[in-house]
Amino acid sequence: MLWGPAFYPDGVSRQSAHQHSADPESEVPSHVFDRTAAERVMHRAVRLAADQELEDSPDGISEQALIEAAAELGVDISVVQQAAVEERLGLLVQKPQRGDSLVGPAVVTVSRIVPGRPEDVLESVDSWLRKAGSLQRQRSGALSAKYAQRTGLAASADRTARSVMGTEELGLLPSLSVSTAAAQSGTTDGPSTLVALAADLQAERSAAVVGAAATAILGSAFALCGVVAAVANASGGTALEIAAGIGLAMLASLGIPISCALGYGILFVRARRISTTEDLLNGILDQVATGTLPSSTFGHMADRLLRSLRSLRSPRPGPPV
């Protein structure tokens, strides 16, 4: 007859159960992570899940599951909702180009969740871009549109007038795309929409890179030619001429770092303009979010004229009694 440990109906031996009850420290405790560590765990879990077979997780990760996981990490739900909609619009899959940290990206994108339906939000953005940004609509769909800078004498005069009055909202943007998508809302305030503005500055970026490279290379080449010419003129001469040639060569060699610095300055100025463009685009989203309606150039001129007339009609204060 074989003797062994007795088993419970669930298949756990009495000895094993006694050991578990007698040794509670053998159980793995629930560790509390800080936010940085929790983010690393989540990123690692997502990478491990991506390595699994497709049939193991055919449905992927739902947006609601991401929101619940982020809530456990202490992340604001509205931020997760915005990131999820940006992923649906394809804004998060844009890969940075080489040199973006130095010269800035080729496409400047800003996005925000604003109240309203996608169709109404797109109409409001359209009004701002055409009336306050001197842009014309080239292509439009149900939830997206593409704009370009208006050309011609009338458009130039309009932009000049806006610049003088300080009402030009976007400056010179060659191309701008607008995308909208419905966003989930955790409140009862009504529907909300994520609107994204993407300014295509690829031509400007390429011109800045070419200009910086040309400045650095040509300037360095001219400086190097000056060094060679100074050394050649000094060779075979007297000691005084050789010393003068060396001095001229050292002076000419300063053109190399100066040319490189000028080339870097071109890239730096272009990179600084990126933040300005982002501020301008965010300014448009500020107006759309508050529901402010744009006014035309003639409207601004009329308002200024009325204020001037009112200031002329207002009685001047008399001398003190």
ZADO-1210 file (C-alpha; in nm, 4 decimals, padded with zeros to 6 digits):
<atoms>
<atom x="00.0000" y="00.0000" z="00.0000" code="MET" pos="1"/>
<atom x="00.1390" y="00.3383" z="-00.0971" code="LEU" pos="2"/>
<atom x="00.1405" y="00.6104" z="00.1600" code="TRP" pos="3"/>
<atom x="00.1511" y="00.9716" z="00.0625" code="GLY" pos="4"/>
<atom x="00.0129" y="01.3045" z="00.1527" code="PRO" pos="5"/>
<atom x="-00.3614" y="01.3391" z="00.1642" code="ALA" pos="6"/>
<atom x="-00.5198" y="01.5609" z="-00.0995" code="PHE" pos="7"/>
<atom x="-00.8107" y="01.7948" z="-00.0798" code="TYR" pos="8"/>
<atom x="-01.0756" y="01.7792" z="-00.3534" code="PRO" pos="9"/>
<atom x="-00.9184" y="02.0766" z="-00.5288" code="ASP" pos="10"/>
<atom x="-00.5916" y="01.8841" z="-00.5715" code="GLY" pos="11"/>
<atom x="-00.3885" y="02.0655" z="-00.3027" code="VAL" pos="12"/>
<atom x="-00.2159" y="01.8394" z="-00.0516" code="SER" pos="13"/>
<atom x="-00.2777" y="01.8807" z="00.3200" code="ARG" pos="14"/>
<atom x="00.0947" y="01.9184" z="00.3768" code="GLN" pos="15"/>
<atom x="00.1191" y="02.1864" z="00.1108" code="SER" pos="16"/>
<atom x="-00.1788" y="02.3690" z="00.2556" code="ALA" pos="17"/>
<atom x="-00.0250" y="02.3542" z="00.5996" code="HIS" pos="18"/>
<atom x="00.3015" y="02.4920" z="00.4677" code="GLN" pos="19"/>
<atom x="00.1240" y="02.7820" z="00.2970" code="HIS" pos="20"/>
<atom x="-00.0734" y="02.8617" z="00.6093" code="SER" pos="21"/>
<atom x="00.2320" y="02.8318" z="00.8290" code="ALA" pos="22"/>
<atom x="00.4551" y="03.0390" z="00.6043" code="ASP" pos="23"/>
<atom x="00.2604" y="03.3479" z="00.4947" code="PRO" pos="24"/>
<atom x="00.5833" y="03.5253" z="00.4006" code="GLU" pos="25"/>
<atom x="00.6234" y="03.2875" z="00.1046" code="SER" pos="26"/>
<atom x="00.3483" y="03.4746" z="-00.0795" code="GLU" pos="27"/>
<atom x="00.4683" y="03.7478" z="-00.3182" code="VAL" pos="28"/>
<atom x="00.3768" y="04.0874" z="-00.1723" code="PRO" pos="29"/>
<atom x="00.2046" y="04.3525" z="-00.3837" code="SER" pos="30"/>
<atom x="00.4753" y="04.6064" z="-00.4598" code="HIS" pos="31"/>
<atom x="00.3949" y="04.9760" z="-00.4919" code="VAL" pos="32"/>
<atom x="00.5743" y="05.1473" z="-00.7826" code="PHE" pos="33"/>
<atom x="00.6270" y="05.5142" z="-00.8314" code="ASP" pos="34"/>
<atom x="00.5017" y="05.6707" z="-01.1540" code="ARG" pos="35"/>
<atom x="00.8318" y="05.6423" z="-01.3400" code="THR" pos="36"/>
<atom x="00.8707" y="05.2751" z="-01.2537" code="ALA" pos="37"/>
<atom x="00.5059" y="05.2068" z="-01.3385" code="ALA" pos="38"/>
<atom x="00.5529" y="05.3643" z="-01.6805" code="GLU" pos="39"/>
<atom x="00.8541" y="05.1398" z="-01.7414" code="ARG" pos="40"/>
<atom x="00.6498" y="04.8360" z="-01.6416" code="VAL" pos="41"/>
<atom x="00.3662" y="04.9359" z="-01.8765" code="MET" pos="42"/>
<atom x="00.6037" y="04.9972" z="-02.1680" code="HIS" pos="43"/>
<atom x="00.7694" y="04.6623" z="-02.1070" code="ARG" pos="44"/>
<atom x="00.4332" y="04.4855" z="-02.0845" code="ALA" pos="45"/>
<atom x="00.3225" y="04.6367" z="-02.4138" code="VAL" pos="46"/>
<atom x="00.6444" y="04.5229" z="-02.5823" code="ARG" pos="47"/>
<atom x="00.6024" y="04.1715" z="-02.4407" code="LEU" pos="48"/>
<atom x="00.2420" y="04.1630" z="-02.5579" code="ALA" pos="49"/>
<atom x="00.3549" y="04.2644" z="-02.9070" code="ALA" pos="50"/>
<atom x="00.5918" y="03.9662" z="-02.9142" code="ASP" pos="51"/>
<atom x="00.3140" y="03.7183" z="-02.8436" code="GLN" pos="52"/>
<atom x="00.1282" y="03.5302" z="-03.1140" code="GLU" pos="53"/>
<atom x="-00.1570" y="03.7105" z="-03.2804" code="LEU" pos="54"/>
<atom x="-00.4134" y="03.4538" z="-03.1683" code="GLU" pos="55"/>
<atom x="-00.3185" y="03.5132" z="-02.8054" code="ASP" pos="56"/>
<atom x="-00.4572" y="03.8679" z="-02.8177" code="SER" pos="57"/>
<atom x="-00.6664" y="03.9054" z="-03.1312" code="PRO" pos="58"/>
<atom x="-00.8569" y="04.2077" z="-03.0065" code="ASP" pos="59"/>
<atom x="-00.5553" y="04.4160" z="-02.9024" code="GLY" pos="60"/>
<atom x="-00.5883" y="04.6727" z="-02.6250" code="ILE" pos="61"/>
<atom x="-00.9077" y="04.8754" z="-02.6104" code="SER" pos="62"/>
<atom x="-00.9110" y="05.2474" z="-02.5521" code="GLU" pos="63"/>
<atom x="-01.1109" y="05.1995" z="-02.2340" code="GLN" pos="64"/>
<atom x="-00.8486" y="04.9568" z="-02.1025" code="ALA" pos="65"/>
<atom x="-00.5778" y="05.2147" z="-02.1684" code="LEU" pos="66"/>
<atom x="-00.7801" y="05.4786" z="-01.9843" code="ILE" pos="67"/>
<atom x="-00.8285" y="05.2505" z="-01.6843" code="GLU" pos="68"/>
<atom x="-00.4584" y="05.1596" z="-01.6795" code="ALA" pos="69"/>
<atom x="-00.3610" y="05.5265" z="-01.6977" code="ALA" pos="70"/>
<atom x="-00.6031" y="05.6081" z="-01.4153" code="ALA" pos="71"/>
<atom x="-00.4200" y="05.3537" z="-01.1997" code="GLU" pos="72"/>
<atom x="-00.0974" y="05.5424" z="-01.2760" code="LEU" pos="73"/>
<atom x="-00.2536" y="05.8712" z="-01.1719" code="GLY" pos="74"/>
<atom x="-00.2690" y="06.0124" z="-01.5255" code="VAL" pos="75"/>
<atom x="-00.5547" y="06.2462" z="-01.6134" code="ASP" pos="76"/>
<atom x="-00.8181" y="06.0657" z="-01.8179" code="ILE" pos="77"/>
<atom x="-00.8610" y="06.3590" z="-02.0573" code="SER" pos="78"/>
<atom x="-00.4923" y="06.3378" z="-02.1486" code="VAL" pos="79"/>
<atom x="-00.5263" y="05.9675" z="-02.2318" code="VAL" pos="80"/>
<atom x="-00.8359" y="06.0379" z="-02.4382" code="GLN" pos="81"/>
<atom x="-00.6520" y="06.3028" z="-02.6355" code="GLN" pos="82"/>
<atom x="-00.3566" y="06.0711" z="-02.6957" code="ALA" pos="83"/>
<atom x="-00.5922" y="05.7924" z="-02.8086" code="ALA" pos="84"/>
<atom x="-00.7651" y="06.0186" z="-03.0611" code="VAL" pos="85"/>
<atom x="-00.4265" y="06.1437" z="-03.1838" code="GLU" pos="86"/>
<atom x="-00.3290" y="05.7811" z="-03.2414" code="GLU" pos="87"/>
<atom x="-00.6484" y="05.7237" z="-03.4388" code="ARG" pos="88"/>
<atom x="-00.5674" y="06.0246" z="-03.6552" code="LEU" pos="89"/>
<atom x="-00.2147" y="05.8955" z="-03.7140" code="GLY" pos="90"/>
<atom x="-00.0420" y="06.1858" z="-03.5382" code="LEU" pos="91"/>
<atom x="00.1668" y="05.9635" z="-03.3108" code="LEU" pos="92"/>
<atom x="00.3212" y="05.7528" z="-03.5863" code="VAL" pos="93"/>
<atom x="00.5057" y="06.0407" z="-03.7507" code="GLN" pos="94"/>
<atom x="00.8753" y="05.9578" z="-03.7353" code="LYS" pos="95"/>
<atom x="01.1190" y="06.2420" z="-03.6696" code="PRO" pos="96"/>
<atom x="01.3758" y="06.3183" z="-03.9369" code="GLN" pos="97"/>
<atom x="01.7480" y="06.3334" z="-03.8853" code="ARG" pos="98"/>
<atom x="01.8517" y="06.6754" z="-03.7624" code="GLY" pos="99"/>
<atom x="01.5153" y="06.7741" z="-03.6134" code="ASP" pos="100"/>
<atom x="01.6812" y="06.8512" z="-03.2808" code="SER" pos="101"/>
<atom x="01.9046" y="07.1049" z="-03.4560" code="LEU" pos="102"/>
<atom x="01.6924" y="07.2626" z="-03.7278" code="VAL" pos="103"/>
<atom x="01.3433" y="07.1686" z="-03.6120" code="GLY" pos="104"/>
<atom x="01.0802" y="06.9382" z="-03.7641" code="PRO" pos="105"/>
<atom x="00.9422" y="06.9641" z="-04.1146" code="ALA" pos="106"/>
<atom x="00.5814" y="06.9506" z="-03.9914" code="VAL" pos="107"/>
<atom x="00.4562" y="07.1459" z="-03.6891" code="VAL" pos="108"/>
<atom x="00.1462" y="06.9877" z="-03.5354" code="THR" pos="109"/>
<atom x="-00.0667" y="07.1084" z="-03.2475" code="VAL" pos="110"/>
<atom x="-00.3846" y="06.9454" z="-03.1234" code="SER" pos="111"/>
<atom x="-00.6470" y="07.0018" z="-02.8587" code="ARG" pos="112"/>
<atom x="-00.9854" y="06.8737" z="-02.7482" code="ILE" pos="113"/>
<atom x="-01.2495" y="07.1433" z="-02.7836" code="VAL" pos="114"/>
<atom x="-01.6243" y="07.1322" z="-02.7196" code="PRO" pos="115"/>
<atom x="-01.8555" y="07.0688" z="-03.0122" code="GLY" pos="116"/>
<atom x="-01.9199" y="06.8208" z="-03.2890" code="ARG" pos="117"/>
<atom x="-01.6444" y="06.7555" z="-03.5451" code="PRO" pos="118"/>
<atom x="-01.8427" y="06.9198" z="-03.8260" code="GLU" pos="119"/>
<atom x="-01.9055" y="07.2369" z="-03.6239" code="ASP" pos="120"/>
<atom x="-01.5457" y="07.2549" z="-03.5038" code="VAL" pos="121"/>
<atom x="-01.4141" y="07.2149" z="-03.8579" code="LEU" pos="122"/>
<atom x="-01.6410" y="07.4968" z="-03.9742" code="GLU" pos="123"/>
<atom x="-01.5161" y="07.7228" z="-03.6952" code="SER" pos="124"/>
<atom x="-01.1523" y="07.6470" z="-03.7786" code="VAL" pos="125"/>
<atom x="-01.2272" y="07.7120" z="-04.1444" code="ASP" pos="126"/>
<atom x="-01.3624" y="08.0564" z="-04.0618" code="SER" pos="127"/>
<atom x="-01.0542" y="08.1464" z="-03.8610" code="TRP" pos="128"/>
<atom x="-00.8068" y="08.0244" z="-04.1204" code="LEU" pos="129"/>
<atom x="-00.9754" y="08.1979" z="-04.4124" code="ARG" pos="130"/>
<atom x="-01.0653" y="08.5255" z="-04.2404" code="LYS" pos="131"/>
<atom x="-00.7849" y="08.5679" z="-03.9890" code="ALA" pos="132"/>
<atom x="-00.5061" y="08.3700" z="-04.1517" code="GLY" pos="133"/>
<atom x="-00.5256" y="08.4762" z="-04.5172" code="SER" pos="134"/>
<atom x="-00.5529" y="08.1125" z="-04.6276" code="LEU" pos="135"/>
<atom x="-00.7649" y="07.9539" z="-04.8951" code="GLN" pos="136"/>
<atom x="-00.9170" y="07.6074" z="-04.8801" code="ARG" pos="137"/>
<atom x="-00.7826" y="07.3716" z="-05.1455" code="GLN" pos="138"/>
<atom x="-00.9412" y="07.0427" z="-05.0467" code="ARG" pos="139"/>
<atom x="-01.1983" y="06.9504" z="-04.7855" code="SER" pos="140"/>
<atom x="-01.3731" y="06.6400" z="-04.6615" code="GLY" pos="141"/>
<atom x="-01.6232" y="06.5540" z="-04.3937" code="ALA" pos="142"/>
<atom x="-01.3700" y="06.5778" z="-04.1094" code="LEU" pos="143"/>
<atom x="-01.0573" y="06.7279" z="-04.2661" code="SER" pos="144"/>
<atom x="-00.9411" y="07.0091" z="-04.4919" code="ALA" pos="145"/>
<atom x="-00.6230" y="07.1430" z="-04.6488" code="LYS" pos="146"/>
<atom x="-00.5306" y="07.5085" z="-04.6949" code="TYR" pos="147"/>
<atom x="-00.2671" y="07.7096" z="-04.8776" code="ALA" pos="148"/>
<atom x="-00.1518" y="08.0701" z="-04.8660" code="GLN" pos="149"/>
<atom x="-00.3546" y="08.3047" z="-05.0841" code="ARG" pos="150"/>
<atom x="-00.1579" y="08.4668" z="-05.3638" code="THR" pos="151"/>
<atom x="-00.2159" y="08.7757" z="-05.5723" code="GLY" pos="152"/>
<atom x="-00.2192" y="09.1508" z="-05.5223" code="LEU" pos="153"/>
<atom x="-00.5374" y="09.1538" z="-05.3153" code="ALA" pos="154"/>
<atom x="-00.4052" y="08.8831" z="-05.0812" code="ALA" pos="155"/>
<atom x="-00.0759" y="09.0695" z="-05.0366" code="SER" pos="156"/>
<atom x="-00.2596" y="09.3918" z="-04.9592" code="ALA" pos="157"/>
<atom x="-00.4818" y="09.2092" z="-04.7108" code="ASP" pos="158"/>
<atom x="-00.1824" y="09.0570" z="-04.5312" code="ARG" pos="159"/>
<atom x="-00.0077" y="09.3936" z="-04.5245" code="THR" pos="160"/>
<atom x="-00.3125" y="09.5585" z="-04.3704" code="ALA" pos="161"/>
<atom x="-00.3386" y="09.2820" z="-04.1112" code="ARG" pos="162"/>
<atom x="00.0280" y="09.3114" z="-04.0254" code="SER" pos="163"/>
<atom x="-00.0016" y="09.6883" z="-03.9811" code="VAL" pos="164"/>
<atom x="-00.3066" y="09.6513" z="-03.7562" code="MET" pos="165"/>
<atom x="-00.1535" y="09.3553" z="-03.5697" code="GLY" pos="166"/>
<atom x="-00.4394" y="09.1192" z="-03.6582" code="THR" pos="167"/>
<atom x="-00.2482" y="08.8674" z="-03.8706" code="GLU" pos="168"/>
<atom x="-00.2910" y="08.5396" z="-03.6858" code="GLU" pos="169"/>
<atom x="-00.0677" y="08.2977" z="-03.8765" code="LEU" pos="170"/>
<atom x="00.1846" y="08.4917" z="-04.0772" code="GLY" pos="171"/>
<atom x="00.3192" y="08.3185" z="-04.3867" code="LEU" pos="172"/>
<atom x="00.2336" y="07.9482" z="-04.3835" code="LEU" pos="173"/>
<atom x="00.2640" y="07.7775" z="-04.7223" code="PRO" pos="174"/>
<atom x="00.0441" y="07.4791" z="-04.6356" code="SER" pos="175"/>
<atom x="-00.1804" y="07.3818" z="-04.3465" code="LEU" pos="176"/>
<atom x="-00.3892" y="07.0696" z="-04.2850" code="SER" pos="177"/>
<atom x="-00.6795" y="07.0348" z="-04.0419" code="VAL" pos="178"/>
<atom x="-00.8059" y="06.7037" z="-03.9036" code="SER" pos="179"/>
<atom x="-01.0894" y="06.6450" z="-03.6591" code="THR" pos="180"/>
<atom x="-01.2211" y="06.3389" z="-03.4781" code="ALA" pos="181"/>
<atom x="-01.4828" y="06.2814" z="-03.2120" code="ALA" pos="182"/>
<atom x="-01.3411" y="06.2371" z="-02.8622" code="ALA" pos="183"/>
<atom x="-01.4912" y="06.0522" z="-02.5711" code="GLN" pos="184"/>
<atom x="-01.6200" y="06.2750" z="-02.2983" code="SER" pos="185"/>
<atom x="-01.6442" y="06.1778" z="-01.9364" code="GLY" pos="186"/>
<atom x="-01.8786" y="06.4658" z="-01.8566" code="THR" pos="187"/>
<atom x="-02.2301" y="06.5602" z="-01.9576" code="THR" pos="188"/>
<atom x="-02.1309" y="06.8929" z="-02.1126" code="ASP" pos="189"/>
<atom x="-02.1936" y="06.7627" z="-02.4618" code="GLY" pos="190"/>
<atom x="-01.9820" y="06.6258" z="-02.7458" code="PRO" pos="191"/>
<atom x="-01.6144" y="06.7088" z="-02.7766" code="SER" pos="192"/>
<atom x="-01.3764" y="06.6980" z="-03.0708" code="THR" pos="193"/>
<atom x="-01.0042" y="06.6711" z="-03.1113" code="LEU" pos="194"/>
<atom x="-00.8816" y="06.9161" z="-03.3740" code="VAL" pos="195"/>
<atom x="-00.5257" y="06.8988" z="-03.5085" code="ALA" pos="196"/>
<atom x="-00.3499" y="07.1687" z="-03.7108" code="LEU" pos="197"/>
<atom x="-00.0436" y="07.0575" z="-03.9084" code="ALA" pos="198"/>
<atom x="00.1724" y="07.3172" z="-04.0843" code="ALA" pos="199"/>
<atom x="00.3936" y="07.1769" z="-04.3604" code="ASP" pos="200"/>
<atom x="00.7287" y="07.3588" z="-04.3442" code="LEU" pos="201"/>
<atom x="00.9340" y="07.1105" z="-04.5439" code="GLN" pos="202"/>
<atom x="01.0379" y="07.3656" z="-04.8079" code="ALA" pos="203"/>
<atom x="01.1460" y="07.6132" z="-04.5411" code="GLU" pos="204"/>
<atom x="01.3406" y="07.3434" z="-04.3566" code="ARG" pos="205"/>
<atom x="01.5202" y="07.2340" z="-04.6733" code="SER" pos="206"/>
<atom x="01.6081" y="07.5946" z="-04.7588" code="ALA" pos="207"/>
<atom x="01.7480" y="07.6491" z="-04.4093" code="ALA" pos="208"/>
<atom x="01.9615" y="07.3342" z="-04.4282" code="VAL" pos="209"/>
<atom x="02.0926" y="07.4227" z="-04.7747" code="VAL" pos="210"/>
<atom x="02.1633" y="07.7814" z="-04.6715" code="GLY" pos="211"/>
<atom x="02.3443" y="07.6769" z="-04.3550" code="ALA" pos="212"/>
<atom x="02.5519" y="07.4177" z="-04.5386" code="ALA" pos="213"/>
<atom x="02.6379" y="07.6601" z="-04.8192" code="ALA" pos="214"/>
<atom x="02.7399" y="07.9306" z="-04.5713" code="THR" pos="215"/>
<atom x="02.9626" y="07.6953" z="-04.3730" code="ALA" pos="216"/>
<atom x="03.1208" y="07.5209" z="-04.6728" code="ILE" pos="217"/>
<atom x="03.1758" y="07.8222" z="-04.8976" code="LEU" pos="218"/>
<atom x="03.2960" y="08.0386" z="-04.6113" code="GLY" pos="219"/>
<atom x="03.5387" y="07.7709" z="-04.4973" code="SER" pos="220"/>
<atom x="03.6592" y="07.7197" z="-04.8549" code="ALA" pos="221"/>
<atom x="03.7308" y="08.0912" z="-04.9021" code="PHE" pos="222"/>
<atom x="03.9079" y="08.1012" z="-04.5674" code="ALA" pos="223"/>
<atom x="04.1160" y="07.7990" z="-04.6595" code="LEU" pos="224"/>
<atom x="04.2095" y="07.9603" z="-04.9909" code="CYS" pos="225"/>
<atom x="04.3220" y="08.2678" z="-04.8002" code="GLY" pos="226"/>
<atom x="04.5396" y="08.0541" z="-04.5755" code="VAL" pos="227"/>
<atom x="04.6996" y="07.8808" z="-04.8743" code="VAL" pos="228"/>
<atom x="04.7578" y="08.2118" z="-05.0540" code="ALA" pos="229"/>
<atom x="04.9164" y="08.3688" z="-04.7457" code="ALA" pos="230"/>
<atom x="05.1499" y="08.0733" z="-04.6951" code="VAL" pos="231"/>
<atom x="05.2432" y="08.0658" z="-05.0649" code="ALA" pos="232"/>
<atom x="05.3284" y="08.4364" z="-05.0706" code="ASN" pos="233"/>
<atom x="05.5383" y="08.4056" z="-04.7579" code="ALA" pos="234"/>
<atom x="05.7376" y="08.1019" z="-04.8695" code="SER" pos="235"/>
<atom x="06.0878" y="08.1824" z="-04.9926" code="GLY" pos="236"/>
<atom x="06.0833" y="08.5356" z="-04.8530" code="GLY" pos="237"/>
<atom x="06.2651" y="08.7053" z="-04.5740" code="THR" pos="238"/>
<atom x="06.2033" y="08.6292" z="-04.2096" code="ALA" pos="239"/>
<atom x="05.9778" y="08.9335" z="-04.1811" code="LEU" pos="240"/>
<atom x="05.7735" y="08.8261" z="-04.4841" code="GLU" pos="241"/>
<atom x="05.7400" y="08.4727" z="-04.3472" code="ILE" pos="242"/>
<atom x="05.6207" y="08.6065" z="-04.0123" code="ALA" pos="243"/>
<atom x="05.3701" y="08.8347" z="-04.1882" code="ALA" pos="244"/>
<atom x="05.2491" y="08.5431" z="-04.4006" code="GLY" pos="245"/>
<atom x="05.1960" y="08.3254" z="-04.0955" code="ILE" pos="246"/>
<atom x="05.0001" y="08.6048" z="-03.9308" code="GLY" pos="247"/>
<atom x="04.7787" y="08.6481" z="-04.2377" code="LEU" pos="248"/>
<atom x="04.7269" y="08.2717" z="-04.2580" code="ALA" pos="249"/>
<atom x="04.6158" y="08.2581" z="-03.8931" code="MET" pos="250"/>
<atom x="04.3850" y="08.5539" z="-03.9516" code="LEU" pos="251"/>
<atom x="04.2345" y="08.3911" z="-04.2610" code="ALA" pos="252"/>
<atom x="04.1852" y="08.0640" z="-04.0738" code="SER" pos="253"/>
<atom x="03.9441" y="08.2422" z="-03.8408" code="LEU" pos="254"/>
<atom x="03.7011" y="08.2463" z="-04.1326" code="GLY" pos="255"/>
<atom x="03.6414" y="07.8711" z="-04.0895" code="ILE" pos="256"/>
<atom x="03.4865" y="07.8824" z="-03.7391" code="PRO" pos="257"/>
<atom x="03.3096" y="08.2066" z="-03.8267" code="ILE" pos="258"/>
<atom x="03.1490" y="08.0443" z="-04.1324" code="SER" pos="259"/>
<atom x="03.0443" y="07.7419" z="-03.9282" code="CYS" pos="260"/>
<atom x="02.8977" y="07.9710" z="-03.6633" code="ALA" pos="261"/>
<atom x="02.6981" y="08.1609" z="-03.9268" code="LEU" pos="262"/>
<atom x="02.5667" y="07.8332" z="-04.0676" code="GLY" pos="263"/>
<atom x="02.4631" y="07.7210" z="-03.7210" code="TYR" pos="264"/>
<atom x="02.2969" y="08.0591" z="-03.6696" code="GLY" pos="265"/>
<atom x="02.0747" y="07.9990" z="-03.9720" code="ILE" pos="266"/>
<atom x="01.9622" y="07.6646" z="-03.8273" code="LEU" pos="267"/>
<atom x="01.9114" y="07.8208" z="-03.4843" code="PHE" pos="268"/>
<atom x="01.6908" y="08.0980" z="-03.6197" code="VAL" pos="269"/>
<atom x="01.4821" y="07.8445" z="-03.8086" code="ARG" pos="270"/>
<atom x="01.4450" y="07.6278" z="-03.4986" code="ALA" pos="271"/>
<atom x="01.3301" y="07.9313" z="-03.2986" code="ARG" pos="272"/>
<atom x="01.0623" y="08.0006" z="-03.5582" code="ARG" pos="273"/>
<atom x="00.9126" y="07.6579" z="-03.4855" code="ILE" pos="274"/>
<atom x="00.8057" y="07.7683" z="-03.1376" code="SER" pos="275"/>
<atom x="00.6563" y="08.0835" z="-03.2876" code="THR" pos="276"/>
<atom x="00.4544" y="07.8765" z="-03.5345" code="THR" pos="277"/>
<atom x="00.3315" y="07.6534" z="-03.2531" code="GLU" pos="278"/>
<atom x="00.2197" y="07.9591" z="-03.0575" code="ASP" pos="279"/>
<atom x="00.0319" y="08.0931" z="-03.3601" code="LEU" pos="280"/>
<atom x="-00.1465" y="07.7628" z="-03.4183" code="LEU" pos="281"/>
<atom x="-00.2320" y="07.7314" z="-03.0496" code="ASN" pos="282"/>
<atom x="-00.3715" y="08.0846" z="-03.0675" code="GLY" pos="283"/>
<atom x="-00.6170" y="07.9699" z="-03.3332" code="ILE" pos="284"/>
<atom x="-00.7189" y="07.6742" z="-03.1154" code="LEU" pos="285"/>
<atom x="-00.7681" y="07.9105" z="-02.8212" code="ASP" pos="286"/>
<atom x="-01.0175" y="08.1124" z="-03.0239" code="GLN" pos="287"/>
<atom x="-01.1956" y="07.7993" z="-03.1461" code="VAL" pos="288"/>
<atom x="-01.2167" y="07.6531" z="-02.7951" code="ALA" pos="289"/>
<atom x="-01.3763" y="07.9697" z="-02.6563" code="THR" pos="290"/>
<atom x="-01.6179" y="07.9971" z="-02.9478" code="GLY" pos="291"/>
<atom x="-01.4937" y="08.3403" z="-03.0553" code="THR" pos="292"/>
<atom x="-01.5895" y="08.4333" z="-03.4108" code="LEU" pos="293"/>
<atom x="-01.3338" y="08.6003" z="-03.6383" code="PRO" pos="294"/>
<atom x="-01.3931" y="08.9391" z="-03.7944" code="SER" pos="295"/>
<atom x="-01.2767" y="09.0541" z="-04.1346" code="SER" pos="296"/>
<atom x="-01.0122" y="09.3129" z="-04.2117" code="THR" pos="297"/>
<atom x="-01.2769" y="09.5716" z="-04.2897" code="PHE" pos="298"/>
<atom x="-01.4395" y="09.4931" z="-03.9571" code="GLY" pos="299"/>
<atom x="-01.1160" y="09.5703" z="-03.7740" code="HIS" pos="300"/>
<atom x="-01.0756" y="09.8919" z="-03.9718" code="MET" pos="301"/>
<atom x="-01.4343" y="09.9940" z="-03.8964" code="ALA" pos="302"/>
<atom x="-01.3869" y="09.9254" z="-03.5249" code="ASP" pos="303"/>
<atom x="-01.0737" y="10.1375" z="-03.5156" code="ARG" pos="304"/>
<atom x="-01.2468" y="10.4185" z="-03.7042" code="LEU" pos="305"/>
<atom x="-01.5413" y="10.4134" z="-03.4629" code="LEU" pos="306"/>
<atom x="-01.3096" y="10.4237" z="-03.1631" code="ARG" pos="307"/>
<atom x="-01.1266" y="10.7183" z="-03.3153" code="SER" pos="308"/>
<atom x="-01.4526" y="10.9063" z="-03.3769" code="LEU" pos="309"/>
<atom x="-01.5734" y="10.8381" z="-03.0230" code="ARG" pos="310"/>
<atom x="-01.2473" y="10.9680" z="-02.8805" code="SER" pos="311"/>
<atom x="-01.2856" y="11.2882" z="-03.0860" code="LEU" pos="312"/>
<atom x="-01.6459" y="11.3385" z="-02.9760" code="ARG" pos="313"/>
<atom x="-01.5774" y="11.2762" z="-02.6087" code="SER" pos="314"/>
<atom x="-01.5735" y="11.6107" z="-02.4182" code="PRO" pos="315"/>
<atom x="-01.2392" y="11.7226" z="-02.2931" code="ARG" pos="316"/>
<atom x="-01.2146" y="11.7825" z="-01.9207" code="PRO" pos="317"/>
<atom x="-01.2205" y="12.1500" z="-01.8227" code="GLY" pos="318"/>
<atom x="-00.9821" y="12.3308" z="-01.5951" code="PRO" pos="319"/>
<atom x="-01.0109" y="12.2429" z="-01.2275" code="PRO" pos="320"/>
<atom x="-01.2283" y="12.4784" z="-01.0261" code="VAL" pos="321"/>
</atoms>
